[in-house]
């Protein structure tokens, strides 16, 4: 019974929260609130998001130091697939501040006692599975183009990828496949995690509501995805350091998409 409540039954999916239509103006309002949240509690946000710069350094060290250089880009870009999990603390603080509750940084960990915590874990594991499959797929694409031999050097790797027909094919196919993975992760999580913090709802129902919100607002959600992708790219350039600022601003509340 507990398992069904965590994952979500058929009845729960049929009784999904009502999704409303949104416009680009709603996105601007959400970003404005994100900036306001960051200004109100910058030290909290920076503390909670410090994991991103650390992850960037670790990824760079692993790939360059242990001959996994071809996976540097897939790992860096794929890390965004599980990014919503890392932003849960920021979501919680933003939610509390919106409701006029105490938003001290310690409350970011209140989600550990949330009624929907197991559902949050289930959805997080779903994103982790997508991430793992993406890395395995990216590696298979590289092997299909260049074989199993490790690059002789960083310069040789960049030369092969950027200046050869095989390399250009790798870039095109890799990015197209990566976009599909990113789209799936975006659709199930863009509303899913904030909704789980806001209401007692199963993981399947939260993911289904998130997909429903995307399908009901295709243009606006495509714009939101573009905003997220651009912001993450800019924030990732200096070894993910900028993400400590970008992530709190992008934190979105489920109320923008759903009605009580």
Secondary structure, DSSP 4 states (H G I P E B T S, - for coil): -HHHHHH--HHHHHTPPEEPP--HHHHHHHHHHHHHHHHHSHHHHHHHTHHHHHHHHHHHHHHHHTT-GGGHHHHHHHGGGGHHHHTHHHHHHHHHHHTT----GGGGGGGGG-TTHHHHHHHHHHHHHHHHHHHHHHHHHHHHHH-SPPPS-HHHHHHHHHHSHHHHHHHHHHHHHHHHHHHHHHHHHTTHHHHHHHS---HHHHHHHHHHHHHHTHHHHHHHHHHHHHHHHHHHTTTTTTHHHHHHHH---GGGTEE-
